[in-house]
Amino acid sequence: MSGLDAGVVVDALAVDLAHEPLPAEVVRAGEPTTGIRELGVLRDVELGIWEMSEGAAVDTETDEVFIVLAGAARVDFTEPVLPSIEVRAGSVVRLTEGMRTLWTVHETLRKMYIT
């Protein structure tokens, strides 16, 4: 599956994601891997599914809204400094471009993102 066509159903929890190790310079704990599947673009907005296995890694964010489908993690905001959040299935979160984060995944986290 390369995209999401109108009228097509995708099981976001079952779709296979090919995982790759994260670069060593972003890993803070464990040996996390990530997988991604772009679902397409809707009026210049990208939709997709992203997953990270257990471990911790830093990231610089883009403008995004995501919905956690499965798993659990803590997200620490290092720039700007904001209170940490715990996310799990059902959590809806908005991130803004340039935010620096530390993701500590307790249980493989799968989310649908909108950027």
C-alpha positions as a Markdown table, in Angstrom:
| # | Residue | x | y | z |
|---|---|---|---|---|
| 1 | Met | 0.0 | 0.0 | 0.0 |
| 2 | Ser | 1.5 | 3.3 | -1.0 |
| 3 | Gly | -1.4 | 5.6 | -0.3 |
| 4 | Leu | -5.0 | 5.8 | 0.8 |
| 5 | Asp | -7.5 | 6.1 | -2.0 |
| 6 | Ala | -11.1 | 7.4 | -1.5 |
| 7 | Gly | -13.4 | 4.7 | -0.3 |
| 8 | Val | -10.5 | 2.4 | 0.8 |
| 9 | Val | -10.3 | 1.0 | 4.3 |
| 10 | Val | -6.9 | 0.6 | 6.0 |
| 11 | Asp | -6.5 | -1.1 | 9.3 |
| 12 | Ala | -4.1 | 1.3 | 11.0 |
| 13 | Leu | -3.3 | -1.2 | 13.7 |
| 14 | Ala | -2.5 | -4.0 | 11.4 |
| 15 | Val | -0.7 | -2.4 | 8.5 |
| 16 | Asp | 2.9 | -3.6 | 8.3 |
| 17 | Leu | 5.7 | -1.0 | 8.9 |
| 18 | Ala | 9.3 | -1.8 | 8.0 |
| 19 | His | 11.3 | -0.7 | 11.0 |
| 20 | Glu | 14.8 | 0.8 | 10.9 |
| 21 | Pro | 17.2 | 1.6 | 13.7 |
| 22 | Leu | 17.4 | 5.2 | 14.7 |
| 23 | Pro | 20.7 | 7.0 | 14.2 |
| 24 | Ala | 23.0 | 6.6 | 17.3 |
| 25 | Glu | 23.2 | 10.4 | 17.8 |
| 26 | Val | 19.5 | 10.7 | 18.6 |
| 27 | Val | 19.2 | 7.6 | 20.8 |
| 28 | Arg | 19.2 | 8.2 | 24.5 |
| 29 | Ala | 18.2 | 4.7 | 25.8 |
| 30 | Gly | 17.8 | 1.2 | 24.4 |
| 31 | Glu | 17.8 | 0.4 | 20.7 |
| 32 | Pro | 14.6 | 2.0 | 19.4 |
| 33 | Thr | 13.5 | 1.5 | 15.8 |
| 34 | Thr | 10.9 | 3.4 | 13.8 |
| 35 | Gly | 8.6 | 2.6 | 10.9 |
| 36 | Ile | 6.5 | 4.8 | 8.8 |
| 37 | Arg | 3.8 | 4.5 | 6.1 |
| 38 | Glu | 2.6 | 7.6 | 4.3 |
| 39 | Leu | -1.0 | 7.3 | 3.5 |
| 40 | Gly | -1.2 | 10.3 | 1.1 |
| 41 | Val | -1.8 | 14.0 | 0.9 |
| 42 | Leu | -5.1 | 15.8 | 1.3 |
| 43 | Arg | -5.0 | 19.5 | 0.3 |
| 44 | Asp | -1.3 | 19.8 | 1.1 |
| 45 | Val | -1.7 | 17.9 | 4.4 |
| 46 | Glu | 0.3 | 14.7 | 4.7 |
| 47 | Leu | -1.3 | 11.7 | 6.5 |
| 48 | Gly | 0.5 | 8.7 | 7.7 |
| 49 | Ile | 1.2 | 6.1 | 10.3 |
| 50 | Trp | 4.4 | 6.1 | 12.4 |
| 51 | Glu | 5.6 | 3.7 | 15.0 |
| 52 | Met | 8.5 | 3.6 | 17.5 |
| 53 | Ser | 9.7 | 0.6 | 19.5 |
| 54 | Glu | 10.7 | 0.7 | 23.2 |
| 55 | Gly | 13.6 | 3.1 | 24.0 |
| 56 | Ala | 14.3 | 6.8 | 24.1 |
| 57 | Ala | 15.3 | 9.2 | 21.4 |
| 58 | Val | 15.3 | 13.0 | 20.7 |
| 59 | Asp | 13.6 | 14.7 | 17.8 |
| 60 | Thr | 13.0 | 18.1 | 16.3 |
| 61 | Glu | 9.3 | 18.3 | 15.4 |
| 62 | Thr | 7.3 | 19.7 | 12.5 |
| 63 | Asp | 3.8 | 21.1 | 12.7 |
| 64 | Glu | 1.7 | 18.0 | 13.4 |
| 65 | Val | -1.4 | 16.7 | 15.1 |
| 66 | Phe | -1.3 | 13.0 | 16.0 |
| 67 | Ile | -3.6 | 10.4 | 17.4 |
| 68 | Val | -2.1 | 7.5 | 19.4 |
| 69 | Leu | -3.5 | 4.3 | 18.2 |
| 70 | Ala | -1.6 | 1.9 | 20.4 |
| 71 | Gly | 1.2 | 1.8 | 23.0 |
| 72 | Ala | 2.4 | 4.2 | 25.6 |
| 73 | Ala | 5.2 | 6.9 | 25.9 |
| 74 | Arg | 6.3 | 10.0 | 27.8 |
| 75 | Val | 7.2 | 13.0 | 25.7 |
| 76 | Asp | 9.5 | 15.6 | 27.4 |
| 77 | Phe | 9.7 | 19.0 | 25.8 |
| 78 | Thr | 13.2 | 20.4 | 26.0 |
| 79 | Glu | 12.7 | 23.5 | 23.7 |
| 80 | Pro | 10.5 | 25.2 | 24.6 |
| 81 | Val | 10.5 | 23.8 | 28.1 |
| 82 | Leu | 7.0 | 22.6 | 28.8 |
| 83 | Pro | 5.6 | 20.0 | 31.2 |
| 84 | Ser | 6.1 | 16.4 | 30.1 |
| 85 | Ile | 3.1 | 14.5 | 28.8 |
| 86 | Glu | 2.1 | 10.8 | 28.9 |
| 87 | Val | 0.4 | 9.5 | 25.8 |
| 88 | Arg | -1.5 | 6.2 | 25.2 |
| 89 | Ala | -4.2 | 4.9 | 22.8 |
| 90 | Gly | -6.7 | 7.7 | 22.3 |
| 91 | Ser | -4.4 | 10.6 | 23.1 |
| 92 | Val | -4.5 | 13.5 | 20.6 |
| 93 | Val | -1.5 | 15.9 | 20.6 |
| 94 | Arg | -0.5 | 18.9 | 18.7 |
| 95 | Leu | 3.2 | 19.7 | 18.1 |
| 96 | Thr | 4.7 | 22.8 | 16.4 |
| 97 | Glu | 7.6 | 23.1 | 14.1 |
| 98 | Gly | 11.0 | 23.4 | 15.9 |
| 99 | Met | 9.9 | 21.9 | 19.2 |
| 100 | Arg | 12.7 | 19.7 | 20.6 |
| 101 | Thr | 11.4 | 16.6 | 22.3 |
| 102 | Leu | 12.6 | 13.4 | 24.0 |
| 103 | Trp | 10.4 | 10.4 | 23.4 |
| 104 | Thr | 10.6 | 7.6 | 26.0 |
| 105 | Val | 8.5 | 4.7 | 24.6 |
| 106 | His | 7.4 | 2.3 | 27.3 |
| 107 | Glu | 5.3 | 0.1 | 24.9 |
| 108 | Thr | 5.7 | 0.2 | 21.1 |
| 109 | Leu | 3.9 | 3.4 | 20.1 |
| 110 | Arg | 1.8 | 3.7 | 16.9 |
| 111 | Lys | 0.2 | 6.9 | 15.9 |
| 112 | Met | -1.6 | 8.4 | 12.9 |
| 113 | Tyr | -0.1 | 11.8 | 12.1 |
| 114 | Ile | -1.4 | 14.8 | 10.2 |
| 115 | Thr | 1.3 | 17.3 | 9.0 |
